[in-house]
């Protein structure tokens, strides 16, 4: 396990889980939010972002979090392990709300400085709709894992995330190895 892709809804733990996994494995953690956003929530040009993702994905070892659908195929193709944090939408929404109050008026540790934590109705709707809009695509990717040597892992609870250790995924309560 040298290149780990972590996917999931907002509030699922895509920043915290990779940080913890990085401590266990020694792999460097790449937070895509910090790579993508410029201060003041300014987006980079598409070509520049695609080049940056290609550069990051080309590194030898990493744990990479974040969704960013436009570059998802390249990042999944570069990974040897894909972990899907498939938590209930209510859990994700609660986490998003807690995060908003925790970091109100400042940037999260996994975010670019100058991008103070914010919460919009559009983002809340995205989190609520995630199970029907994004989840099917990710589950299809996990089902396809294995044929190309990629390991797909689905963690369905905070408990499963806490118990997960590389090489022991099948023993984690709520974990499903795909492939």
Residue pairs with C-beta under 8 A, 6 or more apart in sequence:
1 25
1 27
1 80
1 81
1 151
1 166
1 167
2 27
2 60
2 61
2 62
2 80
3 57
3 61
3 62
3 64
3 78
3 79
3 80
3 81
4 18
4 21
4 25
4 27
4 62
4 63
4 64
4 79
4 80
4 81
4 82
4 83
5 64
5 75
5 76
5 78
5 79
5 81
5 82
5 83
6 14
6 17
6 18
6 21
6 63
6 64
6 65
6 83
6 85
7 14
7 67
7 82
7 83
7 84
7 85
7 138
8 14
8 67
8 84
8 85
8 86
8 87
8 92
9 85
9 87
9 89
9 92
9 127
9 130
9 131
9 134
10 92
10 96
10 123
10 126
10 127
10 130
11 87
11 91
11 92
11 93
11 94
11 95
11 96
11 99
11 127
12 85
12 86
12 87
12 91
12 92
12 95
13 85
13 87
13 95
13 158
13 161
14 65
14 66
14 67
14 85
15 31
15 33
15 65
15 108
15 109
15 110
17 65
17 83
17 85
17 161
18 29
18 31
18 63
18 64
18 65
19 29
19 110
21 27
21 29
21 63
21 83
21 164
21 166
22 28
22 29
22 63
24 165
24 166
25 63
25 166
27 61
27 62
27 63
28 59
28 61
28 62
28 63
29 62
29 63
29 64
29 65
30 56
30 62
30 63
30 64
30 65
31 65
31 66
31 110
31 111
32 53
32 64
32 65
32 66
32 67
32 68
33 65
33 66
33 108
33 110
33 111
33 112
33 115
34 110
34 111
34 112
35 52
35 56
36 43
36 44
36 49
36 66
36 68
36 112
37 43
37 111
37 112
37 115
38 44
38 112
38 114
39 112
39 113
39 114
39 115
40 114
40 115
41 115
41 118
43 49
44 52
46 70
49 68
49 70
49 71
50 70
50 71
53 68
53 71
53 74
53 75
54 74
56 62
56 64
57 64
57 74
57 75
57 78
58 78
64 75
64 79
65 110
67 134
69 134
76 82
76 141
76 150
79 150
80 149
80 150
80 151
81 150
81 151
81 152
81 153
82 141
82 142
82 145
82 150
82 151
82 152
82 153
83 153
83 154
83 155
83 164
84 138
84 139
84 142
84 152
84 153
84 154
84 155
85 155
85 161
86 135
86 138
86 139
86 154
86 155
86 156
87 155
87 156
87 157
87 158
89 127
89 128
89 130
89 131
91 158
92 127
92 130
93 124
93 127
93 128
96 119
96 123
96 124
96 127
97 119
99 108
99 117
100 117
100 118
100 119
102 117
103 116
103 117
104 116
104 117
105 116
105 117
106 116
106 117
107 113
107 114
107 115
107 116
107 117
108 117
111 117
126 133
139 154
141 152
142 152
142 153
142 154
142 178
142 179
143 152
143 178
143 179
144 152
145 151
145 152
145 178
145 179
146 152
146 178
146 179
147 179
150 179
151 169
151 177
151 179
152 177
152 178
152 179
153 164
153 169
153 175
153 176
153 177
153 178
154 175
154 176
154 177
154 178
155 161
155 164
155 172
155 174
155 175
156 174
156 175
156 176
157 173
157 174
159 173
159 174
160 172
160 173
160 174
160 175
163 171
163 172
163 173
163 175
164 172
164 175
165 172
169 175
169 177
170 177
